[in-house]
Structures are given as C-alpha cells and as structure tokens.
Amino acid sequence: MQTRVKVFTFVSGHGETVIEPPHEDHLNQWLAGVNGQLVQVSQSESERPGMGHHVTVCVWYELPE
C-alpha cells in the first residue's frame, strides 16, 4: 500500500462555534470520497493576531493497490 497525506488548513474567526464548524463538513466530505484506510491524524493550532485561530489537520491514509 502507498501511504499519502492530506493537509487541511483553516483560519477560524473569532466567536466561531465549535458545534458543527464549517471545516468539519469539509473534512467529512473529503473523507467520504477517499477509498483508503486511515493511518494517522494530527492537529495543530496557533493564534493569529486579529484573525482568529489557525488550525492545521493532517490525515495520513493508505490507498489499496
């Protein structure tokens, strides 16, 4: 199997709800279209002055041969 990674980055605005945020829908749509096996997921966050939080999600997956 070949391991691949998909990187998602988002800047969430101030006051964005944690219930059903827009980036969650984006991730779920992408995952629904991938025919592979999840290997690992990581997330990092940082404050962006005047902008909100910067969120990076990395999804490692293996595609069938």
N, C-alpha and C positions, 0 to 999 in steps of 0.2 A: 504494500500500500504506500501511496505517496502522501506525506504529511504537508498540509498547507496551513496558512494563517490568513485570517481576515481581520483587518483593523478598522474599528469604528471610532470616530472622534466627534464629540458634541460639545457645544458650549451652552449650558443651561442658563436661562435667565434668572434673575433674582425673583424669588417667590414662586418658582415653578413647583408644581405639585409632585410629590413622589408617588402618587397613585395614578397609574396609567400615564406615565410621561410619554411624549411623542417618540423619543428614541427607543423605548421599549417595543413599540409597534414596528419600528424599522428593523430592529434586531430579529424579532419574531418572523417577520415577512421573509427576511433573508434566510433564516434557519429552515423555514418551511420549504424552501426551494433547493436546498442542498442535499444531495444524495450521498451522505457520508456519515462517518462515526465521529462524535465529539471526543477530543483527546484532552483538551485543557482550556480553561477560560481564565483570563486575568483582567483586572480593572485598576485604573489609577485615576486619581482626581487631584486637581490643583485649583487654587483661587486665581481668577483673572480680574484684577482691579477694575472696577467699573463695568464689568461684563457679566460676571457670574462665575460658575464653576466650569472648568474644562474637564471633561470625562473622556477617557480612552478605554475601550474594551477590545481585547484581543481574543479571538476564538481560533484555536488550533483544531484541525479536523483531518481525517484521513478519508480519501476517496477510494472506492473499490476499484480493483484493477480491471 
